[in-house]
Amino acid sequence: MLAVLMCDRMRLNHESDPPPDLAIEADVTSRTTLDVYEVMGVPEVWIYEEGRLRVYVLQSGEYAESSASSTFPSLDVRELIPQLVQQAFTEGTSTMLKGLRQRLSQ
């Protein structure tokens, strides 16, 4: 239910909204530091940069780089996300998303 309430939000109000389960940063010019997510209590952060995905999991109040996602434990997101980004560039986003939906429904 919470996801439905939050899905159309463009910005979070850290005073009244719960933290998201996952934050994703991509190649952007003004990247948010992990400290900000730490203060918000975001359990997991993905940072995609230069074709590589780093996964950080909040443990005892600090982020530790992880080889796996706690949000999607059955997926190797560090391998999958870069592949999907490359596929979107070469085949188009629609084709990539269609393939991802099929993969996730199996």
C-alpha positions as CSV (number, residue, x, y, z in Angstrom):
1,M,0.0,0.0,0.0
2,L,2.8,2.4,0.8
3,A,4.4,1.9,-2.6
4,V,1.0,2.9,-4.2
5,L,0.9,6.1,-2.1
6,M,4.5,7.1,-2.9
7,C,4.7,6.1,-6.6
8,D,3.8,9.5,-8.1
9,R,6.0,11.5,-5.8
10,M,8.8,13.5,-7.5
11,R,10.4,14.4,-4.2
12,L,10.4,13.0,-0.7
13,N,9.7,15.0,2.4
14,H,12.2,13.5,4.8
15,E,10.2,14.8,7.8
16,S,7.0,13.1,6.9
17,D,7.7,10.4,4.3
18,P,9.3,7.1,5.1
19,P,12.6,6.4,3.4
20,P,12.4,4.4,0.2
21,D,13.5,0.8,0.3
22,L,16.0,1.5,-2.5
23,A,17.7,4.6,-3.9
24,I,19.3,4.4,-7.4
25,E,21.9,6.9,-8.6
26,A,23.0,7.0,-12.2
27,D,25.6,9.0,-14.1
28,V,24.6,12.5,-13.1
29,T,26.5,15.7,-12.4
30,S,25.2,16.3,-8.9
31,R,25.2,12.9,-7.2
32,T,23.9,12.6,-3.7
33,T,26.4,11.3,-1.2
34,L,25.9,8.1,0.7
35,D,25.8,10.2,3.9
36,V,22.5,11.7,2.9
37,Y,20.9,8.3,2.3
38,E,22.4,7.1,5.6
39,V,20.7,9.9,7.5
40,M,17.4,9.1,5.8
41,G,17.8,5.4,6.7
42,V,17.5,4.1,3.1
43,P,18.3,0.4,3.5
44,E,20.0,0.0,0.1
45,V,21.6,2.3,-2.5
46,W,22.7,1.4,-6.1
47,I,25.2,3.7,-7.8
48,Y,25.5,3.1,-11.6
49,E,28.6,4.8,-12.9
50,E,30.8,4.3,-16.0
51,G,29.1,1.0,-16.9
52,R,29.4,-0.5,-13.4
53,L,26.8,-1.0,-10.6
54,R,27.8,-0.7,-7.0
55,V,25.4,-2.0,-4.3
56,Y,25.5,-0.5,-0.8
57,V,23.6,-2.0,2.1
58,L,23.0,-0.1,5.3
59,Q,24.5,-2.2,8.2
60,S,24.7,-0.8,11.8
61,G,24.1,2.7,10.5
62,E,26.8,2.7,7.8
63,Y,26.9,1.6,4.2
64,A,28.9,-1.4,3.2
65,E,29.5,-2.4,-0.4
66,S,27.8,-5.7,-1.1
67,S,28.1,-8.3,-3.8
68,A,24.3,-8.8,-3.7
69,S,21.1,-6.8,-3.4
70,S,19.0,-7.3,-0.2
71,T,16.0,-5.9,-2.1
72,F,16.3,-8.3,-5.0
73,P,18.3,-11.3,-3.5
74,S,17.5,-13.7,-6.4
75,L,18.9,-11.4,-9.1
76,D,22.6,-10.6,-9.7
77,V,21.8,-6.9,-10.1
78,R,25.5,-6.0,-10.4
79,E,25.7,-8.0,-13.6
80,L,22.1,-7.5,-14.8
81,I,21.7,-3.7,-14.6
82,P,24.8,-2.9,-16.8
83,Q,23.6,-5.5,-19.3
84,L,20.1,-3.9,-19.4
85,V,21.5,-0.4,-19.8
86,Q,23.7,-1.6,-22.7
87,Q,20.7,-3.4,-24.3
88,A,18.6,-0.2,-24.0
89,F,21.3,1.7,-25.9
90,T,21.6,-0.9,-28.6
91,E,18.1,-2.3,-29.0
92,G,15.9,0.5,-27.5
93,T,14.3,0.9,-24.1
94,S,11.0,-0.7,-25.1
95,T,12.7,-3.9,-26.2
96,M,14.9,-4.0,-23.1
97,L,11.8,-3.5,-20.8
98,K,9.8,-6.2,-22.6
99,G,12.7,-8.7,-22.1
100,L,13.1,-7.7,-18.5
101,R,9.3,-8.2,-17.8
102,Q,9.5,-11.7,-19.4
103,R,12.5,-12.6,-17.4
104,L,11.0,-11.4,-14.1
105,S,7.7,-13.3,-14.8
106,Q,9.5,-16.6,-15.1
